[in-house]
Amino acid sequence: MNDYIVAIPSRLASTRLPNKPILPVCGIPLIRRVCMQALKSRAAQVIACVDDDKIAACLTDLPGVEVCMTSKHAACGTDRIAQMIAARKLSPDTVIVNIQGDEPLINPEHIDAVAQLLIRKQADMATLCFKIDNAADVFDPSCVKVVFDKDGYALYFSRAPIPYERDNFMHGKPPTAAHYHHIGIYAYKAGTVLHFNQQPQADIETIESLEQLRLLHYGLKIAVGITDNPPETGVDTPEDLERVSRYIKEHGEP
């Protein structure tokens, strides 16, 4: 199944890690590694949506990757993808998988899985999660949790511990219910991106700082797939960059 494209938004500015996309990870720029992983998927096309020539220069000789220049003033990655859709005049039915530009160890199988999930469920968006296996992550606000209904559609995403186990948490006991860690990979159709991009931010989106909550606020359906193969975390800090480099040195190229 290759009737989808991968879009990878990337911006040069980063408050916690300046020039993040072009920093080397074992000798290869971060953004280039993300694109290399995307090329291992079954996508028909990989497009990097970037805001600076320095990022583009890391990709010009990478076969199979197209570069689309986007505005430095784009508020988020979804805005960059919307600009790419407009520039490429993509059909509203084009399936797009959004990969964050700081995931150099992204699993190509997850890319294919989320695209297939969107098509199979005919949802407005599809994403993935995995079961949390430690109490610390349940309470960690940097670990986004998701709860979903019996049909696998998202009910809510939160940085808080959801579902809240009243009888356990009120008495300082560890969690006993299943909690799921959201993976920041999304599939949607081009038309959905443009529609989403035109809607005002929802209060819950701003409060939690989670874009996907805007879709739920406006009544759209998000299909959630569960993987038993959790991904390596992305790069946000110098420590993350060192961790990923160490992983590659110890395990070899992904």
Residue frames as qw, qx, qy, qz and C-alpha x, y, z in Angstrom:
[[0.000, 0.890, 0.456, 0.000, 0.00, 0.00, 0.00],
 [0.479, -0.164, 0.055, 0.860, 1.78, 3.12, -1.23],
 [0.072, 0.679, 0.463, 0.565, -1.07, 5.50, -2.03],
 [0.369, -0.902, -0.194, 0.116, 0.02, 8.07, 0.56],
 [0.468, 0.636, -0.255, 0.558, 2.77, 10.63, 1.03],
 [0.625, -0.487, -0.352, 0.497, 4.94, 11.50, 4.01],
 [0.116, 0.858, 0.001, 0.501, 5.26, 15.14, 5.04],
 [0.698, -0.303, -0.341, 0.552, 8.02, 16.16, 7.45],
 [0.016, -0.952, -0.071, -0.296, 7.72, 19.71, 8.81],
 [0.746, -0.235, -0.172, 0.599, 10.96, 21.19, 10.11],
 [0.046, 0.973, 0.026, 0.224, 12.01, 24.65, 11.30],
 [0.582, 0.418, -0.417, 0.559, 15.50, 25.91, 12.05],
 [0.184, -0.545, 0.373, -0.728, 14.65, 27.83, 15.22],
 [0.741, -0.353, -0.572, -0.010, 14.39, 25.84, 18.44],
 [0.321, -0.835, 0.193, -0.403, 14.44, 27.32, 21.92],
 [0.814, -0.494, 0.303, -0.033, 15.87, 24.25, 23.62],
 [0.729, -0.136, 0.507, 0.440, 18.20, 23.13, 20.82],
 [0.253, 0.784, -0.150, -0.547, 19.21, 25.86, 18.33],
 [0.375, 0.544, -0.624, -0.417, 19.64, 24.75, 14.70],
 [0.690, -0.151, 0.661, -0.254, 18.25, 21.34, 15.67],
 [0.873, 0.420, 0.163, -0.188, 17.44, 20.01, 12.15],
 [0.617, 0.701, -0.340, 0.114, 20.99, 20.47, 10.87],
 [0.395, -0.671, 0.604, -0.174, 22.86, 19.17, 13.92],
 [0.516, 0.346, -0.769, -0.152, 24.83, 15.99, 13.19],
 [0.837, -0.289, 0.345, -0.312, 23.76, 12.63, 14.57],
 [0.772, -0.171, 0.539, 0.289, 26.73, 10.32, 14.07],
 [0.312, -0.242, 0.518, 0.759, 27.85, 12.50, 11.18],
 [0.043, 0.419, 0.719, 0.553, 24.45, 12.86, 9.47],
 [0.205, -0.183, 0.112, -0.955, 22.17, 15.90, 9.91],
 [0.317, 0.162, 0.768, -0.533, 19.13, 15.17, 12.06],
 [0.609, 0.455, 0.116, -0.640, 16.57, 16.06, 9.38],
 [0.459, 0.444, -0.689, -0.343, 18.36, 13.89, 6.85],
 [0.005, -0.091, 0.974, -0.209, 18.13, 10.90, 9.19],
 [0.483, 0.322, 0.536, -0.612, 14.38, 11.46, 9.61],
 [0.611, 0.528, -0.225, -0.545, 13.95, 11.51, 5.83],
 [0.252, 0.374, -0.885, -0.116, 16.10, 8.41, 5.42],
 [0.233, 0.094, 0.896, -0.365, 13.79, 6.52, 7.76],
 [0.556, 0.467, 0.261, -0.636, 10.70, 7.80, 5.94],
 [0.464, 0.508, -0.565, -0.455, 12.11, 6.49, 2.65],
 [0.023, 0.151, -0.986, 0.061, 12.08, 2.99, 4.14],
 [0.493, 0.311, 0.589, -0.560, 8.27, 3.14, 4.37],
 [0.419, 0.350, 0.771, 0.328, 5.92, 2.31, 1.52],
 [0.164, 0.778, 0.214, -0.568, 5.03, 5.95, 0.91],
 [0.656, 0.611, 0.337, 0.288, 4.81, 7.07, -2.68],
 [0.314, 0.720, -0.052, 0.617, 6.52, 10.35, -1.87],
 [0.564, -0.529, -0.345, 0.532, 8.47, 12.04, 0.93],
 [0.187, 0.773, 0.124, 0.594, 8.27, 15.84, 1.23],
 [0.480, -0.323, -0.396, 0.713, 10.26, 17.88, 3.74],
 [0.015, -0.881, -0.331, -0.338, 8.40, 21.10, 4.59],
 [0.634, -0.248, -0.212, 0.701, 11.20, 23.40, 5.73],
 [0.013, -0.969, -0.236, 0.075, 11.70, 27.08, 6.50],
 [0.210, -0.858, 0.366, 0.293, 15.39, 27.63, 5.81],
 [0.673, 0.622, -0.391, -0.089, 17.91, 26.98, 3.04],
 [0.080, -0.559, 0.795, -0.222, 20.27, 25.45, 5.59],
 [0.687, 0.004, 0.657, -0.310, 17.79, 22.62, 6.16],
 [0.786, 0.564, 0.033, -0.252, 17.14, 22.24, 2.44],
 [0.310, 0.728, -0.611, -0.030, 20.89, 21.95, 1.80],
 [0.399, -0.338, 0.826, -0.210, 20.97, 18.82, 3.98],
 [0.678, 0.263, 0.642, -0.243, 18.51, 17.11, 1.63],
 [0.463, 0.677, -0.227, -0.525, 19.26, 18.26, -1.91],
 [0.343, 0.450, -0.794, -0.220, 21.28, 15.14, -2.78],
 [0.373, -0.035, 0.866, -0.330, 18.99, 12.65, -1.02],
 [0.256, -0.039, -0.741, -0.619, 17.15, 10.69, -3.76],
 [0.307, -0.442, -0.836, -0.111, 13.42, 10.34, -3.24],
 [0.228, -0.630, -0.485, 0.561, 13.01, 13.40, -1.02],
 [0.192, 0.682, 0.308, 0.635, 11.41, 16.62, -2.23],
 [0.288, -0.291, -0.390, 0.825, 11.86, 19.92, -0.40],
 [0.022, -0.774, -0.479, -0.415, 9.04, 22.44, -0.06],
 [0.242, 0.114, -0.317, 0.910, 9.96, 25.85, 1.35],
 [0.297, -0.740, -0.592, -0.117, 7.44, 27.18, 3.87],
 [0.059, -0.853, 0.038, -0.518, 7.13, 30.39, 5.85],
 [0.368, 0.190, -0.640, 0.647, 9.38, 31.10, 8.83],
 [0.316, -0.197, 0.300, -0.878, 6.24, 32.47, 10.49],
 [0.670, -0.200, -0.626, -0.344, 4.25, 29.21, 10.39],
 [0.517, -0.582, 0.315, -0.542, 2.87, 28.63, 13.88],
 [0.720, -0.257, 0.624, -0.165, 3.23, 24.85, 13.85],
 [0.265, -0.191, 0.862, 0.388, 4.04, 21.82, 11.74],
 [0.394, 0.548, 0.737, -0.048, 0.45, 21.51, 10.56],
 [0.221, 0.874, 0.034, -0.432, 0.65, 25.04, 9.16],
 [0.099, -0.557, 0.673, 0.477, 3.73, 24.03, 7.17],
 [0.329, 0.150, 0.912, 0.195, 1.95, 21.01, 5.78],
 [0.343, 0.756, 0.489, -0.267, -1.04, 23.16, 4.84],
 [0.116, 0.810, -0.285, -0.499, 1.30, 25.49, 2.95],
 [0.203, -0.283, 0.859, 0.374, 2.82, 22.51, 1.15],
 [0.394, 0.445, 0.803, -0.039, -0.64, 21.21, 0.19],
 [0.300, 0.859, 0.195, -0.365, -1.51, 24.59, -1.29],
 [0.011, -0.708, 0.529, 0.469, 1.81, 24.93, -3.10],
 [0.182, -0.143, 0.929, 0.289, 1.58, 21.41, -4.57],
 [0.589, 0.094, -0.187, -0.781, -2.17, 21.76, -5.27],
 [0.007, 0.060, -0.995, 0.079, -2.76, 18.32, -3.77],
 [0.486, -0.353, -0.616, -0.510, -6.14, 16.66, -4.11],
 [0.502, -0.502, 0.291, -0.641, -8.27, 16.90, -0.92],
 [0.967, -0.147, -0.032, -0.208, -8.31, 13.08, -0.84],
 [0.568, 0.511, -0.566, 0.309, -4.52, 12.75, -0.74],
 [0.820, -0.542, -0.172, 0.059, -3.49, 10.74, 2.34],
 [0.265, 0.733, -0.417, 0.468, -0.65, 12.38, 4.24],
 [0.800, -0.424, -0.329, 0.269, 1.40, 10.98, 7.11],
 [0.024, -0.907, 0.209, -0.364, 2.88, 13.73, 9.28],
 [0.839, -0.163, -0.297, 0.426, 6.22, 12.80, 10.82],
 [0.289, -0.946, 0.052, 0.140, 7.87, 15.20, 13.22],
 [0.578, 0.732, -0.289, 0.215, 11.23, 16.47, 11.99],
 [0.125, -0.680, 0.635, -0.344, 13.05, 15.47, 15.17],
 [0.885, -0.152, 0.366, -0.244, 12.41, 11.71, 15.05],
 [0.266, 0.637, -0.680, -0.247, 15.60, 10.24, 13.56],
 [0.094, -0.146, 0.982, -0.070, 14.71, 6.74, 14.78],
 [0.670, 0.185, 0.139, -0.705, 11.11, 6.74, 13.52],
 [0.480, -0.018, 0.875, 0.064, 9.98, 3.20, 12.69],
 [0.239, 0.141, -0.571, -0.773, 8.94, 2.83, 9.02],
 [0.190, -0.312, -0.927, -0.090, 6.42, 0.18, 10.08],
 [0.011, -0.558, -0.547, 0.624, 4.63, 2.81, 12.19],
 [0.156, 0.362, -0.262, -0.881, 4.44, 5.10, 9.16],
 [0.286, -0.052, -0.812, -0.507, 2.75, 2.41, 7.10],
 [0.169, -0.373, -0.878, 0.247, 0.51, 1.34, 9.99],
 [0.081, 0.504, 0.373, -0.774, -0.95, 4.79, 10.64],
 [0.279, 0.259, -0.445, -0.811, -1.69, 5.33, 6.92],
 [0.301, -0.140, -0.906, -0.262, -3.43, 1.96, 6.71],
 [0.081, -0.415, -0.750, 0.509, -5.41, 2.71, 9.87],
 [0.208, 0.399, 0.051, -0.892, -6.75, 5.97, 8.42],
 [0.381, 0.151, -0.635, -0.655, -7.85, 4.27, 5.22],
 [0.283, -0.185, -0.941, 0.002, -9.34, 1.25, 6.98],
 [0.091, -0.483, -0.679, 0.545, -11.32, 3.24, 9.56],
 [0.125, 0.639, 0.446, 0.614, -12.24, 6.13, 7.23],
 [0.385, -0.717, -0.364, 0.453, -11.53, 8.50, 10.13],
 [0.181, 0.980, 0.003, 0.078, -10.64, 12.18, 9.95],
 [0.088, 0.761, -0.614, 0.189, -7.25, 11.43, 11.49],
 [0.954, -0.161, -0.248, 0.045, -5.33, 8.37, 12.62],
 [0.007, -0.764, 0.559, -0.321, -2.55, 8.05, 15.17],
 [0.773, 0.016, -0.623, 0.119, -0.80, 5.43, 17.29],
 [0.438, -0.703, 0.366, -0.424, -0.09, 4.66, 20.93],
 [0.625, 0.132, -0.754, 0.154, 1.47, 2.00, 23.12],
 [0.707, -0.622, -0.322, -0.096, 0.75, 0.66, 26.58],
 [0.030, -0.775, 0.454, -0.438, 2.69, 2.36, 29.37],
 [0.839, -0.095, -0.522, 0.123, 4.69, -0.07, 31.49],
 [0.475, -0.081, -0.491, 0.726, 5.81, 2.19, 34.35],
 [0.188, -0.795, -0.528, 0.230, 4.08, 4.49, 36.84],
 [0.304, -0.471, 0.059, 0.826, 6.47, 7.40, 36.27],
 [0.082, 0.107, 0.571, 0.810, 5.26, 7.94, 32.70],
 [0.139, -0.657, -0.730, -0.126, 1.62, 7.92, 33.79],
 [0.277, -0.847, -0.297, 0.344, 2.31, 11.02, 35.90],
 [0.429, -0.259, 0.281, 0.819, 4.90, 12.65, 33.59],
 [0.359, 0.754, 0.252, -0.489, 3.33, 15.68, 31.81],
 [0.132, 0.590, -0.579, -0.547, 5.78, 15.30, 28.91],
 [0.087, 0.053, 0.976, 0.192, 4.25, 11.87, 28.27],
 [0.494, 0.057, -0.105, -0.861, 0.95, 12.49, 26.46],
 [0.286, 0.102, 0.934, -0.188, -1.74, 9.98, 27.31],
 [0.435, 0.015, -0.438, -0.786, -4.77, 8.97, 25.24],
 [0.418, 0.154, 0.820, -0.359, -8.05, 7.24, 26.08],
 [0.303, 0.124, -0.611, -0.720, -10.28, 5.78, 23.40],
 [0.737, -0.005, 0.222, -0.638, -13.69, 4.16, 23.03],
 [0.777, -0.040, 0.624, -0.080, -14.64, 0.55, 22.27],
 [0.763, 0.605, 0.218, 0.061, -14.24, 1.15, 18.55],
 [0.723, -0.073, 0.135, 0.674, -10.75, 2.61, 18.86],
 [0.199, 0.754, 0.190, 0.596, -11.63, 6.29, 18.46],
 [0.339, 0.099, -0.439, 0.827, -9.97, 8.87, 20.71],
 [0.305, -0.796, -0.523, 0.002, -12.02, 10.29, 23.56],
 [0.169, -0.980, 0.101, -0.030, -9.28, 12.60, 24.86],
 [0.726, 0.290, -0.295, 0.550, -5.55, 13.29, 24.92],
 [0.377, -0.907, 0.015, -0.186, -3.90, 14.76, 28.00],
 [0.358, 0.547, -0.602, 0.458, -0.65, 15.42, 29.79],
 [0.531, -0.407, 0.472, -0.574, -2.47, 14.44, 32.98],
 [0.098, -0.121, 0.987, -0.033, -2.81, 10.80, 34.12],
 [0.702, 0.166, 0.053, -0.690, -5.89, 9.56, 32.24],
 [0.492, -0.654, -0.405, -0.407, -7.90, 7.60, 33.05],
 [0.115, -0.552, 0.513, -0.648, -7.66, 8.96, 36.58],
 [0.608, -0.195, -0.769, 0.044, -7.75, 6.00, 38.97],
 [0.369, -0.709, 0.038, -0.600, -9.63, 7.63, 41.83],
 [0.861, -0.495, -0.028, -0.113, -9.36, 4.88, 44.40],
 [0.859, 0.010, -0.079, 0.506, -5.64, 4.36, 43.74],
 [0.403, 0.487, -0.052, 0.773, -4.35, 7.87, 43.08],
 [0.364, -0.767, -0.030, -0.527, -6.25, 9.55, 45.94],
 [0.812, -0.568, 0.125, -0.036, -4.49, 7.18, 48.34],
 [0.080, -0.795, 0.583, 0.149, -1.03, 7.35, 46.78],
 [0.789, -0.036, 0.610, 0.060, -1.26, 3.89, 45.25],
 [0.126, -0.323, 0.656, 0.670, 0.33, 3.03, 41.86],
 [0.620, 0.280, -0.207, -0.703, -1.79, 2.64, 38.73],
 [0.504, -0.035, 0.861, -0.049, -3.39, -0.72, 38.02],
 [0.648, 0.633, 0.345, -0.247, -5.46, 0.16, 34.93],
 [0.671, 0.251, 0.385, 0.581, -4.13, 0.29, 31.37],
 [0.026, 0.874, -0.005, -0.485, -2.68, 3.66, 30.36],
 [0.753, 0.413, 0.353, 0.371, -1.54, 4.47, 26.83],
 [0.305, -0.574, 0.206, 0.731, 1.28, 6.72, 25.65],
 [0.575, 0.774, 0.201, -0.172, 0.41, 8.67, 22.52],
 [0.618, -0.086, 0.414, 0.662, 2.91, 8.52, 19.64],
 [0.147, 0.731, 0.043, -0.665, 3.18, 11.83, 17.77],
 [0.115, -0.084, 0.754, 0.641, 2.58, 10.50, 14.27],
 [0.467, 0.469, 0.411, -0.627, -0.55, 11.42, 12.32],
 [0.191, 0.155, 0.768, 0.591, -2.31, 10.42, 9.12],
 [0.311, 0.630, 0.443, -0.556, -5.04, 12.50, 7.52],
 [0.529, 0.567, 0.490, 0.397, -6.31, 13.63, 4.16],
 [0.321, 0.140, 0.078, 0.933, -5.15, 16.90, 2.67],
 [0.252, -0.598, -0.390, -0.653, -8.67, 18.31, 2.88],
 [0.649, -0.638, -0.398, 0.114, -8.79, 17.61, 6.60],
 [0.566, -0.189, -0.118, 0.794, -5.54, 19.52, 7.13],
 [0.079, 0.322, 0.227, 0.916, -6.88, 22.57, 5.31],
 [0.478, -0.649, -0.436, -0.400, -10.18, 22.40, 7.24],
 [0.700, -0.492, -0.342, 0.388, -8.34, 21.98, 10.57],
 [0.482, -0.008, -0.021, 0.876, -6.03, 24.85, 9.76],
 [0.084, -0.478, -0.289, -0.825, -8.95, 27.23, 9.26],
 [0.570, -0.653, -0.480, -0.133, -10.54, 26.56, 12.65],
 [0.165, -0.797, 0.324, -0.482, -9.79, 28.76, 15.68],
 [0.312, 0.227, -0.838, 0.386, -7.74, 27.16, 18.42],
 [0.655, -0.542, -0.464, -0.249, -9.81, 25.42, 21.07],
 [0.386, -0.779, 0.321, -0.375, -9.37, 26.27, 24.74],
 [0.919, -0.302, 0.254, 0.008, -8.47, 22.68, 25.57],
 [0.806, 0.447, -0.025, 0.388, -5.84, 22.72, 22.82],
 [0.151, 0.788, -0.265, 0.534, -4.22, 25.85, 24.24],
 [0.630, -0.648, 0.286, -0.317, -4.42, 24.66, 27.85],
 [0.930, -0.180, 0.304, 0.098, -2.88, 21.25, 27.17],
 [0.066, 0.725, -0.539, -0.424, -0.67, 22.48, 24.29],
 [0.451, 0.024, 0.874, 0.181, -1.87, 19.57, 22.15],
 [0.237, 0.234, -0.416, -0.846, -2.91, 20.32, 18.56],
 [0.211, -0.151, -0.916, -0.305, -4.95, 17.16, 18.10],
 [0.023, 0.444, 0.724, -0.527, -7.46, 18.36, 20.67],
 [0.260, 0.338, -0.119, -0.897, -8.69, 20.91, 18.14],
 [0.354, -0.001, -0.790, -0.501, -10.06, 18.09, 15.99],
 [0.229, -0.352, -0.882, 0.213, -11.92, 16.56, 18.92],
 [0.053, 0.393, 0.344, -0.851, -13.25, 19.97, 19.91],
 [0.397, 0.327, -0.256, -0.819, -14.83, 20.37, 16.47],
 [0.818, 0.122, 0.346, -0.442, -16.30, 16.88, 16.44],
 [0.610, 0.525, -0.557, -0.206, -13.85, 15.12, 14.14],
 [0.966, -0.225, 0.087, -0.088, -12.93, 11.46, 14.61],
 [0.120, 0.719, -0.683, 0.045, -9.41, 10.28, 15.46],
 [0.971, -0.029, -0.225, -0.078, -8.70, 6.57, 15.08],
 [0.264, -0.743, 0.595, -0.156, -6.09, 5.23, 17.52],
 [0.894, 0.180, -0.410, -0.013, -4.02, 2.14, 16.79],
 [0.648, -0.673, 0.353, -0.048, -2.04, 0.26, 19.43],
 [0.669, 0.525, -0.515, 0.105, 1.48, -0.94, 18.72],
 [0.867, -0.491, 0.024, 0.088, 3.43, -3.37, 20.87],
 [0.748, 0.144, 0.032, 0.647, 6.68, -1.96, 19.46],
 [0.168, -0.927, -0.166, 0.292, 7.22, 1.42, 21.20],
 [0.573, 0.715, -0.054, 0.397, 9.33, 3.93, 19.31],
 [0.560, -0.153, -0.228, 0.781, 12.54, 5.55, 20.49],
 [0.040, -0.877, -0.326, 0.351, 11.86, 9.09, 21.68],
 [0.506, 0.765, 0.132, 0.377, 12.75, 12.11, 19.56],
 [0.564, 0.008, -0.167, 0.809, 15.26, 14.91, 19.98],
 [0.134, -0.920, -0.303, -0.209, 14.35, 18.04, 21.96],
 [0.405, -0.885, 0.221, 0.050, 17.47, 18.69, 24.03],
 [0.257, 0.699, -0.667, 0.016, 21.27, 18.27, 23.79],
 [0.453, -0.279, 0.809, -0.247, 20.87, 15.24, 26.07],
 [0.814, 0.361, 0.360, -0.279, 18.41, 13.69, 23.61],
 [0.564, 0.738, -0.349, -0.123, 20.87, 14.26, 20.77],
 [0.032, -0.564, 0.812, -0.143, 23.60, 12.47, 22.70],
 [0.652, -0.031, 0.683, -0.328, 21.22, 9.64, 23.62],
 [0.813, 0.519, 0.115, -0.236, 20.23, 9.02, 20.00],
 [0.392, 0.729, -0.561, -0.003, 23.87, 9.14, 18.87],
 [0.288, -0.414, 0.828, -0.243, 24.77, 6.64, 21.58],
 [0.790, 0.191, 0.476, -0.337, 21.89, 4.38, 20.51],
 [0.737, 0.638, -0.167, -0.151, 23.09, 4.33, 16.91],
 [0.159, 0.671, -0.715, 0.119, 26.66, 3.61, 17.96],
 [0.431, -0.247, 0.807, -0.318, 25.52, 0.72, 20.15],
 [0.694, 0.295, 0.605, -0.257, 22.86, -0.76, 17.84],
 [0.382, 0.068, 0.655, 0.648, 24.07, 0.26, 14.40],
 [0.201, 0.044, -0.272, -0.940, 22.19, 2.23, 11.77],
 [0.538, 0.232, 0.581, -0.566, 18.39, 1.92, 12.10]]
